[in-house]
Amino acid sequence: MTIVGIGLDLIDLKRFACLYPLDDPDPLARCFTSNEMSVAGDGEDATARLAARFAAKEAIIKVLGGLKDGIALTDIEIDSTNDGAPTVHLYGGALARASGLSITVWHLSLTHGDTSAAAVAIGISASRE
């Protein structure tokens, strides 16, 4: 197994809330799938949960080499296992790029506090170099 890349992203929650307000569905729909929106919910921490998922998408994009090859933010979906661990599902351009890099496994860590949210993504290839 080989680490293909590591991505890290940090989001300021005040700035995120200005750019992606919970009461404006248009910018949210450009970044998040309906599943991600439902997981975030509408409670007090919804903005922080979405910001952490946005940070995860940005970290994954860094592993993939940037927003190219037709990759959209909604091609990357951050979900959770039954025990709450974050998982990555790729579609469209993001899936094609990951396949081209031979990435078969993702490790992802999310966190958020009062003022920021962050994520680290590691893309791993099962092939040996």
Secondary structure, 3 states (H helix, E strand, C coil): CEEEEEEEEEEEHHHHHHHCCCCCHHHHHHHCCHHHHHHHCCCCCHHHHHHHHHHHHHHHHHHHCCCCCCCCHHHEEEEECCCCCEEEEECHHHHHHHHHCCEEEEEEEEEECCCEEEEEEEEEECCCC
